[in-house]
């Protein structure tokens, strides 16, 4: 089964089957093999992985709880699409919780952390220049994780993670050049505020500027709700 799933055998053996299947299906969504609006072929996946349908259904129930799929009576399981309200709600959750979580971990952000944040921002610029949206948002998440991972509030971090996965993980997004440039510029401004030593000022910037829904609504519409291609 490890060879079929393309995973590391040690990692697979260490995890319950339901978690393995959950991660496999999330990876299929991430790679664009399971697209929003499509139905999950339970029989085909069960046969492909060589598993019974019981752990597969357990994984799908967890995916529904986490907001990635909907189990539809007599129709099957559908990969969820994002409405504007879905994006807005996820955006506001990340906005509030990241600003909140920054303050108690602020004193743990040393120069090593800040240099790593600068490095990730440069990786984002390179990804943007090469129109690699996948890499851009992977580095973007890693940038925020530099301070989020300093927190011991695991339930809060889990909520942020799930909402970011909903926002970023489907590879059907546009390359919005101006938005990516602004992301990078805001990251550098955020780093400068941390270096100044004011937790409240940095948290305020994160909440009212970097995660501002009003300021970025036009980019959100371009990114999520227009046709494929670049802008």
C-alpha positions as CSV (number, residue, x, y, z in Angstrom):
1,X,0.0,0.0,0.0
2,X,2.9,2.4,0.7
3,X,4.0,2.1,-2.9
4,X,0.5,2.6,-4.3
5,X,0.1,5.8,-2.2
6,X,3.6,7.1,-3.1
7,X,4.3,7.8,0.6
8,X,7.0,7.0,3.1
9,X,6.4,3.5,4.6
10,X,7.4,4.5,8.1
11,X,5.0,7.5,8.1
12,X,2.2,5.4,6.7
13,X,2.6,2.5,9.3
14,X,2.7,5.0,12.1
15,X,-0.7,6.5,11.3
16,X,-4.2,5.1,11.6
17,X,-5.7,4.1,8.2
18,X,-8.4,6.8,8.4
19,X,-5.7,9.5,8.7
20,X,-3.7,8.1,5.9
21,X,-6.7,8.2,3.6
22,X,-7.6,11.7,4.8
23,X,-4.1,12.9,3.9
24,X,-4.2,11.1,0.6
25,X,-7.5,12.7,-0.4
26,X,-6.3,16.2,0.7
27,X,-3.2,15.7,-1.4
28,X,-5.3,14.7,-4.4
29,X,-7.3,18.0,-3.9
30,X,-4.0,19.9,-3.5
31,X,-2.6,18.5,-6.8
32,X,-5.8,19.3,-8.6
33,X,-6.8,15.6,-9.2
34,X,-10.0,16.2,-7.2
35,X,-11.5,19.5,-8.4
36,X,-14.1,21.6,-6.7
37,X,-17.6,20.6,-7.7
38,X,-16.6,17.1,-8.7
39,X,-17.9,13.9,-7.2
40,X,-15.6,11.5,-5.4
41,X,-15.7,8.0,-6.9
42,X,-15.7,5.9,-3.8
43,X,-15.5,2.6,-5.6
44,X,-12.6,3.7,-7.8
45,X,-10.6,5.1,-4.9
46,X,-11.3,2.0,-2.7
47,X,-10.0,-0.3,-5.5
48,X,-7.0,1.9,-6.4
49,X,-5.8,2.0,-2.8
50,X,-6.7,-1.6,-2.0
51,X,-8.8,-0.7,1.0
52,X,-12.4,-1.3,2.3
53,X,-14.9,1.4,2.1
54,X,-15.3,1.8,5.9
55,X,-12.0,3.7,6.5
56,X,-12.6,5.7,3.3
57,X,-16.0,6.8,4.5
58,X,-14.5,7.7,7.9
59,X,-12.0,9.9,6.2
60,X,-14.7,11.5,4.1
61,X,-16.8,12.2,7.2
62,X,-13.7,14.0,8.7
63,X,-13.2,15.9,5.4
64,X,-16.9,17.1,5.6
65,X,-16.4,18.2,9.2
66,X,-13.3,20.2,8.1
67,X,-15.3,21.8,5.2
68,X,-13.6,20.2,2.2
69,X,-16.4,18.0,1.0
70,X,-20.2,17.6,1.3
71,X,-21.9,14.2,1.7
72,X,-25.0,14.4,-0.4
73,X,-27.8,11.8,0.2
74,X,-28.3,9.5,-2.9
75,X,-25.8,11.6,-4.9
76,X,-22.4,10.8,-3.3
77,X,-19.6,13.0,-2.0
78,X,-18.8,16.3,-3.7
79,X,-15.6,18.4,-3.4
80,X,-16.8,21.8,-2.1
81,X,-16.5,24.9,-4.1
82,X,-15.8,28.3,-2.5
83,X,-18.4,31.0,-2.5
84,X,-17.5,34.6,-1.7
85,X,-19.0,34.1,1.7
86,X,-16.8,31.1,2.3
87,X,-13.7,33.1,1.4
88,X,-14.9,36.0,3.5
89,X,-15.5,33.9,6.5
90,X,-12.1,32.1,6.2
91,X,-10.4,35.4,5.7
92,X,-11.9,36.9,8.8
93,X,-11.0,33.9,10.9
94,X,-7.4,34.0,9.8
95,X,-7.4,37.8,10.3
96,X,-8.6,37.7,13.9
97,X,-6.7,34.7,15.1
98,X,-3.3,35.5,13.5
99,X,-3.4,39.0,15.1
100,X,-4.4,37.5,18.4
101,X,-1.8,34.8,18.4
102,X,1.1,37.2,17.5
103,X,1.0,39.1,20.8
104,X,1.9,36.2,23.2
105,X,4.6,34.9,20.9
106,X,6.1,38.3,20.0
107,X,9.1,38.1,22.3
108,X,10.1,34.7,20.9
109,X,10.6,36.3,17.4
110,X,14.4,36.7,17.3
111,X,16.6,37.8,14.5
112,X,16.9,34.2,13.2
113,X,13.1,34.1,12.9
114,X,13.1,37.5,11.0
115,X,15.8,36.4,8.6
116,X,13.8,33.3,7.8
117,X,10.8,35.4,7.2
118,X,12.9,37.6,4.9
119,X,14.2,34.6,3.0
120,X,10.6,33.2,2.5
121,X,9.5,36.6,1.2
122,X,12.3,36.5,-1.4
123,X,11.2,33.0,-2.4
124,X,7.7,34.4,-2.9
125,X,9.1,37.1,-5.2
126,X,11.0,34.5,-7.2
127,X,7.9,32.4,-7.4
128,X,5.8,35.3,-8.6
129,X,8.4,36.3,-11.2
130,X,8.2,32.7,-12.6
131,X,4.4,32.7,-12.4
132,X,4.5,29.7,-9.9
133,X,1.4,30.3,-7.9
134,X,1.7,26.9,-6.2
135,X,5.2,27.8,-4.8
136,X,4.2,31.4,-4.0
137,X,1.4,30.3,-1.6
138,X,3.4,27.5,-0.1
139,X,6.1,30.0,0.9
140,X,3.4,32.5,2.0
141,X,2.0,29.9,4.4
142,X,5.5,29.1,5.7
143,X,6.1,32.8,6.3
144,X,3.1,33.1,8.6
145,X,4.0,29.8,10.2
146,X,7.3,31.2,11.5
147,X,5.4,33.0,14.2
148,X,2.3,30.8,14.4
149,X,4.5,27.7,15.2
150,X,5.8,29.5,18.2
151,X,2.3,29.3,19.8
152,X,1.3,26.4,22.1
153,X,-2.4,27.1,21.3
154,X,-2.8,24.1,19.1
155,X,-6.6,24.3,18.6
156,X,-6.2,27.9,17.4
157,X,-3.4,27.0,15.1
158,X,-5.5,24.1,13.7
159,X,-8.4,26.4,12.9
160,X,-6.0,28.8,11.0
161,X,-4.5,25.8,9.2
162,X,-7.8,24.4,8.0
163,X,-9.0,27.8,6.8
164,X,-5.8,28.5,4.9
165,X,-6.1,25.1,3.3
166,X,-9.5,26.0,2.1
167,X,-8.2,29.3,0.8
168,X,-5.0,28.2,-0.9
169,X,-4.9,24.5,-1.7
170,X,-6.9,24.2,-4.9
171,X,-4.6,24.7,-7.9
172,X,-7.1,26.4,-10.1
173,X,-6.2,29.9,-9.1
174,X,-5.0,32.9,-11.2
175,X,-1.6,34.5,-11.0
176,X,-2.5,38.0,-9.8
177,X,0.8,39.8,-10.2
178,X,-0.1,43.0,-8.4
179,X,-1.6,41.2,-5.4
180,X,1.5,39.0,-5.1
181,X,3.7,42.1,-5.2
182,X,1.7,43.7,-2.4
183,X,1.8,40.5,-0.4
184,X,5.6,40.6,-0.4
185,X,5.8,44.4,0.3
186,X,3.4,43.9,3.3
187,X,5.5,41.0,4.6
188,X,8.6,43.3,4.6
189,X,6.7,46.1,6.3
190,X,5.5,43.6,8.9
191,X,9.0,42.4,9.6
192,X,10.1,46.1,10.1
193,X,7.4,46.6,12.7
194,X,8.5,43.5,14.6
195,X,12.1,44.8,14.6
196,X,10.8,48.0,16.1
197,X,9.6,46.0,19.1
198,X,5.9,46.8,19.3
199,X,3.7,43.8,19.5
200,X,0.5,45.8,19.4
201,X,1.6,47.8,16.4
202,X,2.6,44.7,14.5
203,X,-0.6,42.9,15.4
204,X,-2.7,45.9,14.4
205,X,-0.9,46.0,11.0
206,X,-1.6,42.3,10.5
207,X,-5.3,42.7,11.4
208,X,-6.2,46.0,9.7
209,X,-3.9,46.0,6.7
210,X,-2.4,42.7,5.7
211,X,-5.6,40.7,6.3
212,X,-7.9,43.6,5.3
213,X,-10.8,42.2,3.4
214,X,-12.0,45.6,2.2
215,X,-8.6,46.6,0.8
216,X,-8.2,43.3,-1.1
217,X,-11.8,42.5,-2.2
218,X,-11.0,43.2,-5.9
219,X,-8.0,40.9,-5.8
220,X,-10.0,38.2,-4.1
221,X,-12.6,38.3,-6.9
222,X,-9.9,38.1,-9.5
223,X,-8.1,35.2,-7.7
224,X,-11.1,33.0,-6.9
225,X,-14.0,34.0,-9.2
226,X,-12.7,34.7,-12.7
227,X,-11.5,32.3,-15.4
228,X,-8.1,30.7,-15.5
229,X,-4.9,32.5,-16.7
230,X,-2.8,35.3,-15.4
231,X,-3.5,38.9,-14.5
